[in-house]
Amino acid sequence: MKKIMSWLMLAVTVSVAMLGVFAQPTQAATDDSLARVQEKGTLVMGTSPDYPPYEFLVNRGGKERVVGMDVDIAKKIAKDLGVKLVIKQMDFDSLLVALETNKVDMVISGMSPTAARKKSVDFSNVYYKGGQSIIINKADKGLYKDRTSFQNKAMGAQTGSIQFNLGKKQIKGSNMKGLAKISDLILALKSHKVEGVIMETPSAQAYVDNDPDLAMINGKFSLGSGENDTAIGFKKGSTSLVNEVNKSVDQINKQKLTKTYLKHAGTYMKTNTKNTSMWHYTSYFVKGVEYTLLITVIGVIFGILLGVLFALMRLSKIKLIHFLGVAYIEFVRGTPLMIQVMFVYFGIGLFINIPALIAGIIAVSLNSAAYVAEIIRGGINSVAKGQTEAARSLGLSQQQTFVSVIFPQALKNIWPALGNEFVSLIKESSIVSIIGVTDLIYQLKAVQTATYKGVIPIVVAMVIYFVMTFSLSKVLNHYERKMKHDA
């Protein structure tokens, strides 16, 4: 085992080094960022649509759309470039990774061009100056005046945001809690997990205007260069694209179009809150179920096929094949599924542009295969050796013995464990939401953002997951009883 781990560590080290080499652009490389966008005819915008009025989701005719001030700005930029706008949704803390790995051409998501970010990201000219406020429960309005009132208190902010850093540095003794979605932060505030949520003033105002239980106070933060500004992020070295986009940004600033865009976003927000019943958002949950089941079914099929292969490799007497089987199983089982999903989407994405859904399916399938392999190996080992000897004495070949004698008996033994893996896969597939796959968890977050409700969408999603897993369990139990009856 020590030798195996040594080989695995060496493989990981070499892989990371190679990725680092390939990921870094050479100094001699020419800047073709603008030409690349014009050639493909699309401008891909990365955003986290949970930050009204910058970007958020609305339900129109049963279909969800990303709207907001940032979307209107992106549309103008795309129009000026003569290309089509494509919007990719993902968590805020995944946006810069997507930019680095060429999953998106630009990031417009209420992002501040801080000095730290400028080291790895090119920014456009500033298109909006906001401010930093703190959302609190309305009942606590008399307790807090500004950031100094929150000393030694639990505070919330979006993971990877400037607000998180401001709270950490400028609120003494604060216990900062970072979450990926603003809707989760608001829920944490209402359930008193945090005392306040730091947010840009326009977004804070949007949540307060649509929720009578919330209030907003001026944080009075000491803001450095870029910490009060909003700009568009580009991959480092995209000078030609940045220069061209700046022409549009300068026009937006000159004509003060952000006021028009904010007003336009406000009309969507008013419409969004006219009907906040869960029934109105049925299409969101249906779409989430469709994607969850699609990922699960494909994951089960490839998980079984690859699981059988890796189980046989681990049982092989050929040392190299045995080593490869053990290495794969131990490595996959020893790393979190979230990391695997991100590696397939962003890491392999450095070389091959894999869509988020396909990347999610691949990661879930490969992860499931490792666990299925161990289940199958255990089932094969549970079959008495006398069965193999009896089959071979009757003239059956090794392959015939496995297919006709060993595997059918092993399948009966492992069916409960295999069924449990399938049920778990329905729940574990929810992790793909971090790369923007619109599964049930992703749609849950979308409904929370659109309705400004935190708990009810969670209850609905929980019931849906229970119905799916309980139904599958009943089907699997039926076949288990049938196998015992036929035995």
C-alpha positions in Angstrom: 0.0 0.0 0.0 2.9 2.4 0.7 4.2 1.8 -2.8 0.7 2.5 -4.2 0.4 5.8 -2.2 3.9 6.8 -3.3 3.0 6.3 -7.0 -0.3 8.2 -6.5 1.5 11.1 -4.9 4.0 11.2 -7.7 1.3 11.1 -10.3 -0.6 13.9 -8.6 2.5 16.0 -8.3 3.4 15.5 -12.0 -0.2 16.2 -13.1 -0.4 19.5 -11.1 3.0 20.6 -12.5 1.9 19.8 -16.1 -1.4 21.7 -15.6 0.6 24.6 -14.2 2.9 24.7 -17.2 0.1 24.4 -19.8 -2.2 26.9 -18.0 0.3 29.7 -17.9 0.4 31.7 -21.1 3.9 32.4 -22.5 5.1 36.0 -22.7 5.6 35.6 -26.4 2.0 34.6 -26.9 0.0 37.1 -28.9 -3.2 38.5 -27.6 -6.1 37.1 -29.7 -8.9 37.5 -27.2 -10.9 39.9 -29.3 -10.3 37.9 -32.5 -11.3 34.7 -30.8 -14.6 36.2 -29.7 -15.4 37.6 -33.1 -14.4 34.4 -34.8 -16.7 32.2 -32.8 -19.5 34.8 -32.9 -20.4 34.6 -29.2 -19.4 36.5 -26.1 -19.7 34.2 -23.0 -20.6 36.0 -19.8 -20.1 34.3 -16.5 -22.3 35.4 -13.6 -23.9 34.3 -10.4 -27.6 35.4 -10.8 -28.5 35.8 -7.1 -27.6 39.5 -6.7 -30.5 41.8 -7.7 -30.5 44.3 -9.2 -27.2 43.4 -10.8 -28.2 39.9 -12.0 -31.1 37.6 -10.9 -33.6 35.0 -12.3 -37.1 35.6 -13.4 -39.9 33.2 -14.5 -41.5 34.1 -17.8 -44.0 31.7 -19.3 -42.5 28.7 -17.4 -39.0 29.5 -18.5 -36.3 31.1 -16.3 -34.2 34.0 -17.6 -31.2 35.9 -16.2 -31.9 39.6 -16.1 -30.6 42.7 -14.4 -28.4 45.7 -14.9 -25.3 43.6 -15.6 -27.2 41.6 -18.2 -28.3 44.8 -20.0 -24.7 45.9 -20.0 -23.5 42.6 -21.4 -26.1 42.8 -24.2 -24.9 46.2 -25.2 -21.3 45.0 -25.3 -22.2 42.0 -27.4 -24.2 44.2 -29.8 -21.3 46.6 -30.1 -19.0 43.7 -30.9 -21.4 42.2 -33.4 -21.7 38.9 -31.6 -24.3 36.9 -29.7 -24.4 37.0 -25.9 -24.3 33.6 -24.1 -24.8 33.6 -20.3 -23.3 30.9 -18.1 -24.5 30.6 -14.5 -22.4 29.4 -11.6 -21.5 30.2 -8.0 -19.6 33.5 -7.4 -16.5 31.8 -6.1 -16.2 29.7 -9.3 -16.3 32.7 -11.7 -12.6 33.5 -11.7 -11.7 29.9 -12.1 -14.0 29.7 -15.1 -12.3 32.8 -16.5 -8.9 31.4 -16.1 -9.9 28.1 -17.8 -11.6 29.8 -20.7 -15.1 28.6 -19.8 -16.2 32.3 -20.1 -14.9 35.3 -21.9 -15.8 37.8 -19.2 -17.3 38.0 -15.7 -20.0 40.5 -15.0 -21.4 39.8 -11.5 -21.1 43.0 -9.4 -17.4 42.4 -9.1 -15.0 45.0 -7.6 -11.6 45.6 -9.3 -9.5 45.4 -6.2 -5.7 45.5 -6.2 -5.5 41.8 -5.2 -7.8 40.7 -8.1 -5.9 42.9 -10.6 -2.9 40.7 -10.1 -4.6 37.8 -11.9 -7.5 39.4 -13.7 -7.8 42.2 -16.3 -10.6 44.7 -15.6 -12.6 47.1 -17.8 -13.2 50.7 -16.8 -15.6 51.1 -13.9 -19.2 51.2 -15.0 -20.9 51.6 -11.6 -20.1 53.0 -8.1 -22.1 51.5 -5.3 -21.4 51.3 -1.6 -21.2 48.7 1.1 -24.2 48.2 3.5 -25.2 45.7 6.1 -28.6 43.9 6.1 -30.0 43.1 9.5 -33.3 41.8 10.9 -35.7 44.7 11.3 -36.4 43.7 14.9 -32.7 44.5 15.6 -32.7 47.9 14.0 -32.1 49.7 17.3 -29.1 47.6 18.2 -26.8 48.3 15.3 -25.7 51.6 13.7 -22.7 50.7 11.6 -19.9 48.1 11.3 -18.5 49.0 14.8 -21.7 47.7 16.3 -20.9 44.2 15.2 -17.7 43.6 17.2 -17.4 39.9 18.3 -20.6 39.1 16.3 -21.2 36.5 13.6 -21.4 38.2 10.2 -22.2 36.8 6.7 -20.9 37.6 3.2 -20.6 35.9 -0.1 -17.6 33.5 -0.4 -14.8 35.1 -2.3 -16.3 38.6 -2.3 -14.9 41.9 -1.3 -17.6 42.1 1.4 -16.2 39.0 3.1 -12.7 40.6 3.2 -14.1 43.9 4.5 -15.9 42.2 7.3 -12.9 40.1 8.2 -10.5 43.1 8.3 -12.7 46.0 9.6 -15.0 44.4 12.1 -13.0 43.5 15.2 -13.5 40.0 16.5 -16.1 39.2 13.9 -16.8 35.6 13.0 -17.2 35.8 9.3 -19.3 33.0 7.7 -19.0 32.7 3.9 -21.7 31.2 1.8 -21.9 30.9 -2.0 -25.5 32.2 -2.4 -27.0 35.4 -1.1 -30.3 33.6 -0.5 -28.5 31.3 1.9 -27.0 34.3 3.7 -30.5 35.9 4.1 -31.8 32.6 5.5 -28.8 32.4 7.9 -29.7 36.0 9.0 -33.4 35.2 9.6 -32.5 32.1 11.6 -30.0 34.1 13.6 -27.0 32.2 12.5 -25.5 35.6 11.7 -26.3 39.1 13.0 -25.8 40.9 9.7 -25.0 40.3 6.0 -22.6 42.6 4.2 -23.7 43.4 0.7 -23.4 46.1 -2.0 -25.9 48.9 -1.3 -28.1 48.3 -4.5 -28.5 44.6 -3.8 -29.1 45.2 -0.1 -31.8 47.7 -1.0 -33.4 45.2 -3.4 -33.7 42.6 -0.6 -35.0 45.1 2.0 -37.6 46.5 -0.5 -38.9 43.0 -1.0 -38.8 41.7 2.5 -40.6 43.6 5.3 -38.6 41.6 8.0 -35.3 43.1 6.9 -33.6 46.5 7.3 -30.4 48.1 6.0 -27.8 50.2 7.7 -24.7 52.0 6.3 -21.7 49.9 7.1 -19.4 53.0 7.0 -16.5 50.8 5.8 -13.1 52.3 5.0 -12.9 51.5 1.3 -9.7 51.3 -0.6 -9.0 51.5 -4.3 -11.6 49.6 -6.3 -13.6 48.5 -3.3 -16.5 50.8 -4.1 -16.4 50.2 -7.8 -17.9 47.6 -10.2 -16.2 46.5 -13.4 -16.0 43.6 -15.9 -13.4 40.9 -15.4 -11.3 39.3 -18.2 -8.6 36.7 -18.3 -5.2 38.2 -17.8 -3.6 39.3 -21.1 -6.9 40.0 -22.9 -5.9 43.6 -23.7 -7.5 43.7 -27.1 -10.9 42.6 -25.8 -10.7 44.9 -22.8 -9.9 47.9 -25.0 -12.8 47.2 -27.3 -15.2 46.6 -24.3 -14.0 49.8 -22.7 -15.5 51.7 -25.7 -18.9 50.4 -24.8 -18.3 51.0 -21.0 -17.3 54.6 -21.7 -20.4 55.1 -23.8 -22.5 53.7 -20.9 -20.9 56.0 -18.4 -21.2 59.1 -20.8 -24.9 58.5 -21.4 -25.5 57.4 -17.8 -27.2 54.2 -19.0 -26.8 52.5 -15.7 -29.7 54.5 -14.3 -31.8 53.2 -17.2 -30.6 49.6 -16.7 -31.3 49.8 -12.9 -34.8 51.1 -13.6 -35.3 48.2 -16.1 -34.1 45.7 -13.5 -36.6 47.2 -11.0 -39.5 46.3 -13.2 -38.5 42.7 -13.2 -38.1 42.6 -9.5 -41.6 44.0 -9.0 -43.0 41.4 -11.3 -41.0 38.6 -9.6 -42.7 39.3 -6.3 -46.3 39.5 -7.5 -46.7 35.7 -7.3 -44.2 34.0 -5.0 -46.2 30.7 -4.5 -44.2 27.5 -5.0 -46.8 26.4 -7.5 -45.9 29.4 -9.7 -42.3 28.0 -9.8 -43.3 24.4 -10.6 -41.4 24.5 -13.9 -38.2 25.3 -12.0 -38.5 22.2 -9.8 -39.6 20.0 -12.8 -36.5 21.1 -14.7 -34.4 20.3 -11.7 -35.9 16.8 -11.3 -35.3 16.1 -15.0 -31.6 17.0 -14.8 -31.1 15.2 -11.5 -32.6 12.0 -12.9 -30.7 12.3 -16.2 -27.4 12.6 -14.3 -28.3 9.7 -12.0 -29.5 7.3 -14.7 -26.4 7.9 -16.8 -24.2 7.8 -13.7 -25.7 4.4 -12.7 -25.2 2.9 -16.2 -21.6 3.9 -16.6 -20.9 3.4 -12.9 -21.9 -0.3 -13.3 -20.0 -0.8 -16.5 -16.8 0.8 -15.2 -17.4 -0.7 -11.7 -17.3 -4.2 -13.2 -14.2 -3.4 -15.1 -12.3 -2.0 -12.1 -13.4 -4.8 -9.9 -12.0 -7.4 -12.3 -8.8 -5.3 -12.6 -8.4 -5.3 -8.8 -9.0 -9.1 -8.7 -6.5 -9.6 -11.6 -3.4 -11.6 -10.9 -1.4 -9.5 -13.4 0.4 -7.0 -11.2 0.2 -4.0 -13.5 -3.6 -4.4 -14.0 -4.1 -5.0 -10.3 -2.1 -1.9 -9.4 -4.1 0.3 -11.8 -7.4 -1.0 -10.5 -6.4 -0.4 -6.9 -4.9 3.0 -7.6 -8.0 4.2 -9.3 -10.4 3.0 -6.7 -8.4 4.3 -3.7 -7.7 7.6 -5.3 -11.4 8.3 -6.3 -12.6 7.1 -2.9 -10.0 9.3 -1.2 -11.0 12.6 -2.8 -14.3 14.5 -2.4 -16.8 14.4 -5.2 -16.9 18.2 -5.3 -13.2 18.4 -6.1 -13.6 15.7 -8.8 -16.5 17.7 -10.4 -14.4 20.9 -10.4 -11.4 19.1 -11.7 -13.3 17.6 -14.7 -15.0 20.9 -15.5 -12.2 23.4 -14.9 -9.0 21.3 -14.9 -9.6 19.1 -18.0 -11.4 22.2 -19.4 -7.9 23.8 -19.9 -7.5 21.4 -22.8 -11.0 20.3 -23.8 -14.1 22.5 -23.6 -16.5 20.2 -21.8 -20.1 21.5 -21.2 -21.1 21.7 -17.5 -23.7 19.0 -17.8 -21.3 16.5 -19.5 -18.6 17.3 -17.0 -21.0 16.6 -14.1 -22.1 13.3 -15.6 -18.5 12.2 -16.2 -17.4 13.1 -12.6 -20.5 11.4 -11.0 -20.0 8.3 -13.2 -16.3 8.0 -12.4 -17.0 8.5 -8.7 -19.8 5.9 -8.7 -17.6 3.4 -10.5 -15.1 3.3 -7.7 -17.7 2.5 -5.1 -19.5 0.0 -7.3 -16.2 -1.7 -8.0 -15.7 -2.4 -4.3 -19.3 -3.7 -3.9 -18.9 -6.0 -6.9 -15.5 -7.2 -5.7 -17.0 -8.1 -2.3 -19.8 -9.9 -4.0 -17.5 -12.0 -6.2 -15.3 -12.9 -3.2 -18.4 -14.0 -1.3 -19.1 -16.8 -3.7 -17.7 -20.1 -2.4 -14.6 -21.3 -4.3 -16.2 -24.7 -4.7 -18.6 -23.1 -7.2 -15.8 -22.2 -9.5 -14.1 -25.6 -9.1 -17.4 -27.4 -9.9 -18.0 -25.2 -13.0 -14.5 -25.8 -14.3 -14.8 -29.5 -13.7 -17.9 -29.5 -15.9 -15.8 -28.1 -18.7 -16.8 -24.4 -18.5 -14.1 -21.9 -19.4 -13.0 -19.2 -17.0 -15.1 -16.6 -18.8 -18.2 -18.9 -18.9 -17.7 -19.7 -15.2 -17.7 -16.0 -14.3 -20.7 -15.1 -16.5 -22.9 -18.1 -15.8 -22.0 -19.1 -12.3 -20.1 -16.5 -10.3 -21.6 -13.2 -11.3 -25.3 -14.2 -11.0 -24.7 -15.4 -7.4 -22.6 -12.3 -6.6 -25.4 -10.0 -7.9 -27.9 -11.5 -5.5 -25.5 -11.0 -2.6 -24.7 -7.4 -3.5 -28.1 -6.2 -4.7 -29.0 -4.4 -1.4 -25.6 -2.6 -1.3 -25.8 -1.8 -5.0 -29.3 -0.5 -4.5 -28.1 1.8 -1.7 -25.4 3.2 -4.0 -28.1 4.0 -6.6 -30.3 5.8 -4.0 -27.3 7.7 -2.7 -26.4 8.8 -6.2 -29.6 10.7 -6.5 -28.6 12.8 -3.5 -24.9 13.0 -4.3 -25.5 14.3 -7.8 -26.7 17.5 -6.3 -23.0 18.6 -6.0 -22.9 19.4 -9.8 -24.9 22.6 -9.1 -21.6 24.2 -8.1 -20.6 24.4 -11.8 -23.9 25.7 -13.0 -25.8 22.5 -13.9 -29.5 23.2 -13.3 -30.3 20.2 -11.2 -32.8 20.3 -8.3 -30.4 22.0 -5.8 -29.6 24.7 -8.4 -33.3 25.3 -9.1 -33.9 25.4 -5.3 -31.4 28.3 -5.1 -33.0 30.0 -8.1 -36.5 29.9 -6.5 -35.1 31.3 -3.2 -33.5 34.2 -5.1 -36.6 34.9 -7.2 -39.1 34.8 -4.3 -37.0 36.1 -1.5 -38.2 33.0 0.5 -35.6 30.8 2.2 -37.3 27.9 4.0 -40.3 27.0 1.8 -38.3 26.1 -1.4 -36.0 23.9 0.8 -39.1 22.0 2.1 -40.4 21.5 -1.4 -37.0 20.2 -2.6 -36.7 17.9 0.4 -40.1 16.4 -0.3 -39.2 15.9 -4.0 -35.9 14.1 -3.1 -37.7 11.9 -0.6 -40.3 10.9 -3.3 -37.5 10.0 -5.8 -35.4 8.0 -3.3 -38.4 6.3 -1.7 -39.8 5.3 -5.1 -36.4 3.9 -6.2 -36.0 2.0 -2.9 -39.4 0.3 -3.4 -38.5 -0.7 -7.0 -35.2 -2.1 -5.8 -36.8 -4.0 -2.9 -39.3 -5.5 -5.4 -36.5 -7.0 -7.5 -34.6 -8.1 -4.3 -37.6 -10.1 -3.2 -38.0 -11.5 -6.7 -34.4 -12.7 -6.7 -34.8 -14.5 -3.4 -38.0 -16.1 -4.6 -36.3 -17.4 -7.8 -33.3 -18.7 -5.8 
